[in-house]
Amino acid sequence: IDGVEGLLAGESLDAVATIVTARTAYRLLNADGELVLEIADDQVQSGPPDGKSMLHSWRELEVELGPAGKKKDLKRATKLMLDAGASPGTTRNKLDRALGSALPDGPASTVESGTVGDLVAAYVAAQCEVLASNDVGMRVGTPAVHKTRVASRRIRSTLRIFGEVFDAAPAEELDSELKWYADVLGGVRDQDILSSRLAKQIADLPAEQVRGSVEAEITERLAAERAKALDRLTKAMRTKRYHHLVQLLRAWRAAPPFTEAAAEDDTAGVKYVDKAKKKADKRLRNADDDIEQLHRARKAMKRARYAAELVERQGLDVVLDVTPPGGDGA
């Protein structure tokens, strides 16, 4: 229960179904004995939470690429199964199918496939998944602070670069809450970076310049500071504000609050990247040697990179280069 405390967002945890799966796994290897595909053949039964009876049963096939597999192998396996009589799944997971019509009503995204909204929704949903997964990870001791900050930054960047496709008020609220969370995470991340850099600098010094237990003293001091920052993060993740953030992320994952601009063809996503690139380029050209302005230019460049990442996921071509001051390109 402790591991999923954050995902509960202050709500109670109750059983909703019993699911029993009998799995047979088939491994397809190449001539060198390397895994190409793994096919899981699941016989599934589901019933009420008490598990006293099973009301539904079905068969599922799942195919996953192995280290030696390629996309063409996955496509071929899928085609062979479809030709043999299999049909594409209509639910996201076994629980959805087990609950069926008993699923609670909630907002569902109405964004059409092949639109900018579809493009953005998929990217935001992926980052929400990372935040949810890392919430559990951090509660059980997995070092996921940096990846969590990056996912938060990606969502905030998307809210800014693709601002035209979102309703302003809910977008501002999510941005504000993510900024708060990122700042708390940053307290831990900053100590990690500082510790790594100082350790490297000490290691690079000639032995005669390092007197006494300098490295041990620095390590001990930074470890104490990190422990304090981690304690602040742990406490923050138990607050009502954090629970509210989790609920916001759930809603955005299911149905982002889009404007009419979200209905544009997904190829229009490139124009948002171009705009972000131009902004980053302008900031860099005007920064001169001003540290603060260079920092703003760096953040703008990072937002442009995330936007390009979002668009490239759909195979759209973008060219991301930023012209440095006095240069032709970088």
HELIX and SHEET records of a PDB file:
HELIX    1   1 ASP A    2  VAL A    4  5                                   3    
HELIX    2   2 GLU A    5  LEU A    8  1                                   4    
HELIX    3   3 LYS A   71  ASP A   83  1                                  13    
HELIX    4   4 LYS A   94  LEU A   99  1                                   6    
HELIX    5   5 GLY A  100  ALA A  102  5                                   3    
HELIX    6   6 VAL A  116  ARG A  139  1                                  24    
HELIX    7   7 VAL A  145  ILE A  161  1                                  17    
HELIX    8   8 GLY A  163  VAL A  165  5                                   3    
HELIX    9   9 ALA A  168  ASP A  204  1                                  37    
HELIX   10  10 ALA A  207  GLN A  209  5                                   3    
HELIX   11  11 VAL A  214  ALA A  236  1                                  23    
HELIX   12  12 LYS A  240  ALA A  254  1                                  15    
HELIX   13  13 GLU A  260  ALA A  263  5                                   4    
HELIX   14  14 ASP A  266  ALA A  268  5                                   3    
HELIX   15  15 GLY A  269  ALA A  287  1                                  19    
HELIX   16  16 ILE A  291  GLU A  312  1                                  22    
SHEET    1   A 3 THR A  18  LEU A  29  0                                        
SHEET    2   A 3 LEU A  35  GLY A  47 -1                                        
SHEET    3   A 3 HIS A  56  LEU A  65 -1                                        
END                                                                             
